[in-house]
Amino acid sequence: MNELIQTVAVYALPVIFAITLHEAAHAFAAKYFGDMTAYSQGRVSLNPLLHIDPFGTIVIPAVLYVATGGAFLFGYAKPVPVNFSNLRHPKRDMAWVSLAGPAANFLMAFLWLFFALSLSSMGVDEDFFLRMARAGVLTNLVMFAFNLFPIPPLDGGRILVSLLPYKMAHKFAQIEPYGFFIVMGLVMLHVLQFWMAPVMLVSNLLLQLLISPFSFLLG
C-alpha cells in the first residue's frame, strides 16, 4: 500500500498534465482548423476536470496497478469531440488535429527533462522531484508512442487515414469501431511493445539531442 501511495504521488501531476494538455491540444487544433465542437463544450481548456474520465483515468489504472503489480497499466481521458466534416479541409486537417495531441506530449516530455536538468544544475537532489521529472518524461513518451500507433481511433490511425488515397482511406477508416479491441488484443499479446519500444527509443534520442545545448549551458 505504501508503494502504491508513493507511486500515485510521483505520477499524479505528470499524468494529469499529460492527459489534460493532450486533449486540450486536440481541441485547440480543431478550433484552429474550423471545427468549433470542442470549443463550444469548453474543451479548449487546461482545467483537468474537463478532460479526466473518472472511470478511465482513475479507476481502471488503479485497479490494473494493484491487480498486476504495476506490470500492466492502461487508462484513457474523456475524448475531445471533433466533427472532421467541419474542418476547412477535412481530410488534410484531420492529420494536424490528430497530431496535436502526441505533439503536446512530446513537448511536455522535453519540459520535464528540462526540469530535471534544472534541478541537477541547481544542486537539488530531492528524490521525490527527480522521480517526478523522470515519471513526466516516461509518461509522455508512452502517450506519444501509444497514440501514434496507426490504428483508428488512435491518433496515428487517423493520421494514416488522412494520408491514404480516398478509396484506401475509406476502407481503412472502417476499422475504427473495432480499433480499441484490436489494440487491447495487441497489448495483451505483448505485440504492441514492438511498436512502443522503437518509437520511444527514437523519440528519447531526439529529446536528448534537443536538450544537449541546455545541458552544455547549465552544466
Contacts in CASP RR format, 6 or more apart in sequence:
PFRMAT RR
TARGET T0000
AUTHOR 0000-0000-0000
METHOD contacts of the structure
MODEL  1
MNELIQTVAVYALPVIFAITLHEAAHAFAAKYFGDMTAYSQGRVSLNPLL
HIDPFGTIVIPAVLYVATGGAFLFGYAKPVPVNFSNLRHPKRDMAWVSLA
GPAANFLMAFLWLFFALSLSSMGVDEDFFLRMARAGVLTNLVMFAFNLFP
IPPLDGGRILVSLLPYKMAHKFAQIEPYGFFIVMGLVMLHVLQFWMAPVM
LVSNLLLQLLISPFSFLLG
4 65 0 8 1.000
4 66 0 8 1.000
7 65 0 8 1.000
8 62 0 8 1.000
9 128 0 8 1.000
10 128 0 8 1.000
10 131 0 8 1.000
10 132 0 8 1.000
10 135 0 8 1.000
11 132 0 8 1.000
11 135 0 8 1.000
11 136 0 8 1.000
11 139 0 8 1.000
13 132 0 8 1.000
14 112 0 8 1.000
14 132 0 8 1.000
14 135 0 8 1.000
14 136 0 8 1.000
14 139 0 8 1.000
14 140 0 8 1.000
15 57 0 8 1.000
15 139 0 8 1.000
16 48 0 8 1.000
16 52 0 8 1.000
17 48 0 8 1.000
17 108 0 8 1.000
17 136 0 8 1.000
18 105 0 8 1.000
18 108 0 8 1.000
18 136 0 8 1.000
18 139 0 8 1.000
18 140 0 8 1.000
18 143 0 8 1.000
19 48 0 8 1.000
19 51 0 8 1.000
19 52 0 8 1.000
19 57 0 8 1.000
19 77 0 8 1.000
19 143 0 8 1.000
20 46 0 8 1.000
20 47 0 8 1.000
20 48 0 8 1.000
20 51 0 8 1.000
20 52 0 8 1.000
20 77 0 8 1.000
21 46 0 8 1.000
21 101 0 8 1.000
21 104 0 8 1.000
21 105 0 8 1.000
21 108 0 8 1.000
22 77 0 8 1.000
22 101 0 8 1.000
22 102 0 8 1.000
22 104 0 8 1.000
22 105 0 8 1.000
22 143 0 8 1.000
22 147 0 8 1.000
23 43 0 8 1.000
23 51 0 8 1.000
23 77 0 8 1.000
23 78 0 8 1.000
23 79 0 8 1.000
23 80 0 8 1.000
23 101 0 8 1.000
24 43 0 8 1.000
24 44 0 8 1.000
24 45 0 8 1.000
24 46 0 8 1.000
24 51 0 8 1.000
24 104 0 8 1.000
25 100 0 8 1.000
25 101 0 8 1.000
25 103 0 8 1.000
25 104 0 8 1.000
26 38 0 8 1.000
26 80 0 8 1.000
26 82 0 8 1.000
26 97 0 8 1.000
26 98 0 8 1.000
26 100 0 8 1.000
26 101 0 8 1.000
27 38 0 8 1.000
27 39 0 8 1.000
27 42 0 8 1.000
27 43 0 8 1.000
27 44 0 8 1.000
27 45 0 8 1.000
27 80 0 8 1.000
28 44 0 8 1.000
28 100 0 8 1.000
29 96 0 8 1.000
29 97 0 8 1.000
29 99 0 8 1.000
29 100 0 8 1.000
29 101 0 8 1.000
30 36 0 8 1.000
30 37 0 8 1.000
30 38 0 8 1.000
30 39 0 8 1.000
30 80 0 8 1.000
30 82 0 8 1.000
30 87 0 8 1.000
30 97 0 8 1.000
31 38 0 8 1.000
31 39 0 8 1.000
31 44 0 8 1.000
33 87 0 8 1.000
33 88 0 8 1.000
33 89 0 8 1.000
33 93 0 8 1.000
33 96 0 8 1.000
33 97 0 8 1.000
34 86 0 8 1.000
34 87 0 8 1.000
34 88 0 8 1.000
34 93 0 8 1.000
35 82 0 8 1.000
35 83 0 8 1.000
35 84 0 8 1.000
35 86 0 8 1.000
35 87 0 8 1.000
35 97 0 8 1.000
36 86 0 8 1.000
37 81 0 8 1.000
37 82 0 8 1.000
37 83 0 8 1.000
37 86 0 8 1.000
38 44 0 8 1.000
38 80 0 8 1.000
38 81 0 8 1.000
38 82 0 8 1.000
41 81 0 8 1.000
42 50 0 8 1.000
43 50 0 8 1.000
43 51 0 8 1.000
43 80 0 8 1.000
43 81 0 8 1.000
45 51 0 8 1.000
50 78 0 8 1.000
51 77 0 8 1.000
51 78 0 8 1.000
51 80 0 8 1.000
52 58 0 8 1.000
52 77 0 8 1.000
52 78 0 8 1.000
53 76 0 8 1.000
53 77 0 8 1.000
53 78 0 8 1.000
56 75 0 8 1.000
56 76 0 8 1.000
56 77 0 8 1.000
57 75 0 8 1.000
57 76 0 8 1.000
57 77 0 8 1.000
60 74 0 8 1.000
60 75 0 8 1.000
60 76 0 8 1.000
61 73 0 8 1.000
61 74 0 8 1.000
61 75 0 8 1.000
64 70 0 8 1.000
64 72 0 8 1.000
64 73 0 8 1.000
64 74 0 8 1.000
65 73 0 8 1.000
72 187 0 8 1.000
74 184 0 8 1.000
74 187 0 8 1.000
79 153 0 8 1.000
82 97 0 8 1.000
84 90 0 8 1.000
84 93 0 8 1.000
84 94 0 8 1.000
84 97 0 8 1.000
87 93 0 8 1.000
87 94 0 8 1.000
87 97 0 8 1.000
91 162 0 8 1.000
91 166 0 8 1.000
91 169 0 8 1.000
92 162 0 8 1.000
94 158 0 8 1.000
94 159 0 8 1.000
94 161 0 8 1.000
94 162 0 8 1.000
95 158 0 8 1.000
95 159 0 8 1.000
95 162 0 8 1.000
95 163 0 8 1.000
97 158 0 8 1.000
98 155 0 8 1.000
98 156 0 8 1.000
98 157 0 8 1.000
98 158 0 8 1.000
98 159 0 8 1.000
98 162 0 8 1.000
99 155 0 8 1.000
99 159 0 8 1.000
101 147 0 8 1.000
101 155 0 8 1.000
102 143 0 8 1.000
102 144 0 8 1.000
102 147 0 8 1.000
102 148 0 8 1.000
102 155 0 8 1.000
102 156 0 8 1.000
105 140 0 8 1.000
105 141 0 8 1.000
105 143 0 8 1.000
105 144 0 8 1.000
105 147 0 8 1.000
106 140 0 8 1.000
106 141 0 8 1.000
106 144 0 8 1.000
106 203 0 8 1.000
106 207 0 8 1.000
108 136 0 8 1.000
108 140 0 8 1.000
109 136 0 8 1.000
109 137 0 8 1.000
109 140 0 8 1.000
109 141 0 8 1.000
109 144 0 8 1.000
109 203 0 8 1.000
109 207 0 8 1.000
110 207 0 8 1.000
110 210 0 8 1.000
110 211 0 8 1.000
112 133 0 8 1.000
112 134 0 8 1.000
112 136 0 8 1.000
112 137 0 8 1.000
112 140 0 8 1.000
113 133 0 8 1.000
113 137 0 8 1.000
113 207 0 8 1.000
113 211 0 8 1.000
114 211 0 8 1.000
114 214 0 8 1.000
115 133 0 8 1.000
116 130 0 8 1.000
116 133 0 8 1.000
116 134 0 8 1.000
116 137 0 8 1.000
117 211 0 8 1.000
117 214 0 8 1.000
117 215 0 8 1.000
117 218 0 8 1.000
118 218 0 8 1.000
119 125 0 8 1.000
119 126 0 8 1.000
119 129 0 8 1.000
119 130 0 8 1.000
119 133 0 8 1.000
120 218 0 8 1.000
121 218 0 8 1.000
121 219 0 8 1.000
124 130 0 8 1.000
137 204 0 8 1.000
137 207 0 8 1.000
141 200 0 8 1.000
141 203 0 8 1.000
141 204 0 8 1.000
141 207 0 8 1.000
142 196 0 8 1.000
142 200 0 8 1.000
144 199 0 8 1.000
144 200 0 8 1.000
144 203 0 8 1.000
145 195 0 8 1.000
145 196 0 8 1.000
145 199 0 8 1.000
145 200 0 8 1.000
145 203 0 8 1.000
146 154 0 8 1.000
146 192 0 8 1.000
146 196 0 8 1.000
147 154 0 8 1.000
147 155 0 8 1.000
147 156 0 8 1.000
148 154 0 8 1.000
148 155 0 8 1.000
148 156 0 8 1.000
148 159 0 8 1.000
148 199 0 8 1.000
149 156 0 8 1.000
149 157 0 8 1.000
149 183 0 8 1.000
149 192 0 8 1.000
149 195 0 8 1.000
150 156 0 8 1.000
150 157 0 8 1.000
150 159 0 8 1.000
150 160 0 8 1.000
151 157 0 8 1.000
151 175 0 8 1.000
151 179 0 8 1.000
151 182 0 8 1.000
151 183 0 8 1.000
152 158 0 8 1.000
152 160 0 8 1.000
152 161 0 8 1.000
152 172 0 8 1.000
152 173 0 8 1.000
152 175 0 8 1.000
152 176 0 8 1.000
152 179 0 8 1.000
153 176 0 8 1.000
153 179 0 8 1.000
153 180 0 8 1.000
154 179 0 8 1.000
154 183 0 8 1.000
157 172 0 8 1.000
160 172 0 8 1.000
161 169 0 8 1.000
161 172 0 8 1.000
161 173 0 8 1.000
162 169 0 8 1.000
163 169 0 8 1.000
164 172 0 8 1.000
175 182 0 8 1.000
183 192 0 8 1.000
185 191 0 8 1.000
186 192 0 8 1.000
END
